[in-house]
């Protein structure tokens, strides 16, 4: 212990074999999870009314989604942003829009309207 030189410990063949088996089991588990995880399951999000007071953000980080279906029930145009994307996308009164990502990366949706306006939006997500 008092030796100032550090000792290099060579891995024993048994340790290497055990680590390889653990790695193989982890890969098999990951492949199994990919095969058995459902895709396309719909998750209803709360119907939201947005006024000019401020934007409303719906946090869905606990259940990241692949797509979100928006239905603007009116009476005015509503704008949505996904995650931290700076581009607001308009949804006209009574219009339906779907946004999709290749993987489950949607964790936040922000809704806003123009000053003096309001709109109600129905949303359904899919993971």
C-alpha positions in Angstrom: 0.0 0.0 0.0 2.8 2.4 0.7 4.3 1.7 -2.7 4.1 4.9 -4.8 4.2 3.0 -8.0 0.8 2.1 -9.3 0.3 -1.5 -10.2 -1.3 -2.6 -13.4 -3.7 -5.5 -13.0 -4.1 -7.6 -16.1 -7.6 -8.9 -16.7 -8.0 -12.5 -16.1 -9.5 -14.6 -18.9 -12.5 -15.3 -16.7 -13.2 -11.6 -16.2 -13.1 -11.0 -19.9 -15.4 -13.9 -20.7 -17.9 -12.6 -18.0 -17.9 -9.1 -19.4 -18.4 -10.4 -22.9 -21.5 -12.5 -21.7 -22.9 -9.4 -20.0 -22.5 -7.3 -23.2 -24.2 -10.0 -25.2 -27.1 -10.2 -22.7 -27.5 -6.4 -22.9 -27.6 -6.5 -26.7 -30.2 -9.3 -26.7 -32.3 -7.4 -24.2 -32.1 -4.2 -26.3 -33.1 -6.2 -29.5 -36.0 -7.8 -27.5 -37.2 -4.4 -26.3 -37.2 -3.0 -29.9 -39.2 -5.9 -31.1 -41.8 -5.8 -28.4 -42.3 -2.0 -27.9 -45.5 -0.9 -29.4 -45.5 1.8 -32.0 -48.5 3.9 -33.1 -50.3 3.8 -29.8 -52.4 6.9 -29.5 -52.1 9.1 -26.4 -54.8 11.7 -26.0 -53.4 15.0 -24.8 -55.5 17.6 -22.9 -57.7 19.8 -25.1 -56.1 23.3 -24.7 -57.6 26.8 -25.0 -55.0 29.4 -25.8 -55.5 33.1 -25.3 -53.3 36.1 -26.1 -52.2 36.3 -22.5 -49.3 33.9 -23.1 -48.2 30.8 -24.9 -49.2 27.4 -23.4 -46.6 24.7 -23.2 -47.5 21.0 -22.9 -44.6 19.0 -21.4 -44.6 15.4 -22.5 -41.0 14.5 -21.6 -42.3 11.6 -19.4 -43.6 10.0 -22.6 -41.7 11.2 -25.8 -43.8 11.0 -28.9 -43.2 10.3 -32.6 -46.1 12.3 -33.9 -48.8 14.8 -32.7 -52.1 15.3 -34.4 -53.5 18.8 -34.0 -57.2 19.9 -34.6 -57.8 23.6 -34.3 -61.4 24.0 -33.1 -61.2 27.7 -33.6 -62.2 30.4 -33.7 -58.8 31.8 -34.6 -55.5 30.6 -36.1 -53.2 29.0 -33.6 -49.4 28.5 -33.9 -47.5 25.5 -32.6 -43.8 24.8 -31.9 -42.3 21.4 -31.3 -39.6 21.1 -28.7 -37.3 24.1 -29.0 -37.8 24.7 -32.7 -38.0 28.5 -33.3 -40.3 28.2 -36.3 -44.0 28.6 -35.4 -46.3 26.6 -37.7 -49.9 28.0 -38.2 -53.1 25.9 -38.0 -56.1 27.7 -39.4 -59.6 27.6 -37.8 -61.0 24.0 -38.2 -57.8 22.8 -39.8 -56.1 19.5 -38.9 -52.3 19.1 -39.0 -49.9 16.3 -38.0 -46.3 16.7 -37.2 -44.0 13.6 -37.3 -40.5 12.8 -36.3 -38.5 9.7 -37.3 -38.1 8.7 -33.6 -39.8 9.4 -30.3 -38.2 12.9 -29.8 -41.2 15.1 -29.3 -41.1 16.1 -25.6 -42.7 19.6 -25.6 -45.4 21.4 -27.6 -46.0 25.1 -27.3 -49.2 26.8 -28.6 -49.8 30.5 -29.1 -52.2 32.8 -30.8 -52.0 36.4 -32.0 -52.8 39.3 -29.6 -56.5 39.6 -28.9 -57.4 36.2 -30.2 -58.1 32.7 -28.8 -58.3 29.2 -30.0 -59.0 25.7 -28.7 -56.8 22.8 -29.9 -57.4 19.1 -29.6 -54.3 17.0 -29.7 -53.5 13.3 -29.9 -49.9 11.9 -29.8 -48.5 8.7 -31.0 -45.4 6.9 -29.7 
